[in-house]
Amino acid sequence: MKKVIYLAAFAMLFGVAASAAPTPNVSEKVLKAFNETFTAAQDVTWHEYESYSQANFRQDDVQVRAQYDADGKLLKTIRYYSEKQLLPNIVSKLKQKYAGKVISGVTETSSDEDVNFVISLKDDKNWYIVKSDVYGNLTQIEKYKRADI
């Protein structure tokens, strides 16, 4: 019985220590740039990678990843959201080309070079993965049989 109590105490202590791990050491330039750009960010967590720092957070019911270089330049954002945040011209074209399908999620990637959207749609039998640019030029990149039905 003592072993069980000691193991439980050790597990709790280890769990508390792991959850109290310090936030990566993000530079002042990056923090300043982030705070100026994303004033309504909530639940921010930072991750350090070899060539960039990444903030993961929520803003206006959208899950966001923002990547910055060491000088505080925003390199890329990746946003995850639903149909209601998608550009109307893209929604309109999707509804025409994929009539009867439901938009289940959107991943938007934005950088200096371009903005792209990867949209997941579904019907009774299949999942469809469609790529779009800001003009609504659609390209189906995958189609899967649904395994969740």
C-alpha positions in Angstrom: 0.0 0.0 0.0 2.9 2.4 0.8 4.3 1.8 -2.7 1.0 2.9 -4.3 0.9 6.1 -2.1 4.5 6.9 -2.9 4.0 6.3 -6.7 0.9 8.5 -6.6 2.7 11.3 -4.8 5.6 11.0 -7.2 3.3 11.2 -10.2 1.5 14.2 -8.9 4.8 16.0 -8.1 6.2 15.2 -11.5 2.9 16.4 -13.2 3.0 19.7 -11.3 6.7 20.2 -12.2 6.1 19.5 -15.9 3.1 21.8 -16.0 5.1 24.6 -14.4 7.8 24.4 -17.1 8.9 27.9 -18.1 7.8 29.6 -21.3 10.5 29.7 -24.0 12.7 32.7 -23.9 11.1 34.8 -26.6 13.0 38.0 -27.6 11.6 41.5 -26.7 11.4 42.3 -30.5 9.2 39.3 -31.1 7.0 40.0 -28.1 6.6 43.7 -29.1 5.7 42.8 -32.7 3.2 40.1 -31.5 1.5 42.4 -29.0 1.2 45.2 -31.5 -0.4 42.9 -34.2 -2.5 40.6 -32.1 -4.1 42.9 -29.4 -7.0 40.5 -28.7 -5.0 37.3 -28.4 -6.0 34.9 -25.7 -4.4 31.7 -24.3 -1.0 32.5 -25.8 1.7 29.8 -25.7 5.1 30.1 -27.3 7.3 27.6 -28.9 10.9 28.1 -30.1 12.2 26.5 -33.2 15.6 26.7 -34.9 14.7 29.5 -37.3 11.6 31.1 -35.8 9.4 31.6 -32.7 5.8 30.6 -32.9 2.8 31.8 -30.9 -0.2 29.6 -30.6 -3.4 31.4 -29.5 -7.0 32.1 -30.0 -8.4 35.4 -31.3 -12.1 36.0 -32.1 -13.0 32.3 -32.0 -10.2 31.5 -34.4 -7.2 29.3 -33.5 -4.0 31.0 -34.8 -0.3 30.2 -35.2 2.0 33.1 -35.8 5.6 32.6 -36.8 8.3 35.3 -36.2 11.9 35.6 -37.1 14.5 36.8 -34.5 14.0 40.4 -35.6 10.3 40.4 -34.9 9.2 40.1 -38.6 6.0 38.1 -39.0 6.8 35.2 -41.4 3.6 33.3 -41.6 0.2 32.9 -39.9 -1.9 29.8 -40.0 -5.5 30.2 -39.0 -8.1 27.5 -38.4 -11.8 28.4 -38.6 -15.3 27.5 -39.9 -17.3 28.5 -42.9 -18.6 31.7 -41.3 -15.1 33.3 -41.4 -14.3 32.2 -44.9 -14.3 34.8 -47.7 -17.8 35.1 -49.3 -16.5 34.7 -52.8 -14.9 31.4 -51.9 -18.0 30.1 -50.1 -20.1 31.0 -53.1 -17.8 29.1 -55.5 -17.7 26.1 -53.1 -21.5 26.0 -52.9 -21.7 26.0 -56.7 -19.1 23.5 -57.4 -19.7 21.2 -54.4 -23.5 21.6 -54.1 -24.8 19.5 -51.2 -21.5 19.3 -49.4 -20.9 20.8 -45.9 -17.9 22.9 -45.2 -16.4 21.4 -42.0 -13.2 23.4 -41.6 -10.8 25.9 -43.1 -7.0 26.2 -42.8 -5.7 29.6 -44.0 -2.0 30.1 -44.5 -0.8 33.6 -45.1 2.7 34.9 -45.8 4.4 37.7 -47.7 4.2 35.6 -50.9 0.5 34.5 -50.8 -2.6 33.5 -49.0 -4.0 30.0 -49.4 -7.0 28.2 -48.1 -7.4 24.4 -47.6 -11.1 23.6 -47.0 -12.5 20.3 -45.8 -16.0 19.4 -47.1 -18.1 16.4 -46.5 -21.2 14.7 -47.7 -22.9 11.4 -46.6 -20.1 9.2 -48.0 -16.9 11.3 -48.6 -14.5 13.9 -47.3 -13.2 16.4 -49.9 -10.0 18.5 -49.4 -10.1 21.6 -51.7 -7.4 24.3 -52.1 -8.3 27.8 -52.9 -6.6 31.1 -53.5 -8.1 34.5 -52.4 -9.9 34.7 -55.8 -11.8 31.4 -55.3 -9.8 29.3 -57.8 -10.6 25.9 -56.5 -8.6 22.7 -56.9 -9.6 19.4 -55.3 -6.5 17.8 -53.8 -8.0 14.8 -52.0 -11.1 12.7 -51.7 -11.6 10.1 -49.0 -14.3 7.7 -48.1 -15.7 8.7 -44.7 -14.8 6.3 -41.9 -16.9 8.2 -39.3 -20.3 7.0 -40.5 
